[in-house]
Amino acid sequence: EVQVVESGGGLVQPGGSLRLSCAASGFTLSDYAMNWVRQAPGKGPEWVSGISGSGDATYYADSVRGRFTISRDKSRDTVSLELNSVRAEDTAIYYCAKDRGAYPSYFDYWGQGTQVIVSS
Amino acid sequence: IQMTQSPSTLSASVGDRVTITCRASRTIGSRLAWYQLRPGKAPKLLIYKASYLESGVPSRFSGSGSGTEYTLTITGLQPDDFATYSCQQYHSHWTFGQGTKVEVK
């Protein structure tokens, strides 16, 4: 059974940093891209970042490029999202989502999300 | 590519047929997915490639469209279907619609 479980969310001050983790099981992580999608209160989902199955390609939304970094740890079957220089507008539920293919496309399995709140 | 959904909210009753529309700012070649979102739960893929039903999703869900206009239809709304639905294009990068909340009439 495919499972995706996020962790690492919490309260962070503006300008601070946070690391989100996504534990994946039930499939071969290197065969599929993985993505982070967030949803702010009262808004639609926003794709944030993706990483190819092999890890050779990373992708970022303009709103986070240069501040967020996606990576994968193949030995632990995890994908991480490092959030730096966070802003109030980064407040959202962050979902980890498995892709249907080796490069980002659409997302067939999601976790339940981890809440990030940026506030002083 | 901007994705615009309509309506933002839809009031319906169990058994109704409901249709949600998603319009892309330019053609996306049927590279469109639909998701069901519920508070506190993992989002669920319903439809991909505009009209392909994801495995395990009830057949009352269907998708159609081409070019820039796409629709999600639920035929025979069930109690479990009251939720928010969002489209996503994957033709050029990845963007979602703002969501349509299906609520009890």
Interface residues (C-beta under 8 A of the other chain):
Chain A: V4 N35 V37 Q39 K43 G44 P45 E46 W47 G50 Y59 A61 Y95 A97 R100 P104 S105 Y106 F107 D108 Y109 W110 G111 Q112 G113
Chain B: Q5 R31 A33 Y35 L37 G40 K41 A42 P43 K44 L45 Y48 E54 S86 Q88 Y90 H93 W94 T95 F96 G97 Q98 G99
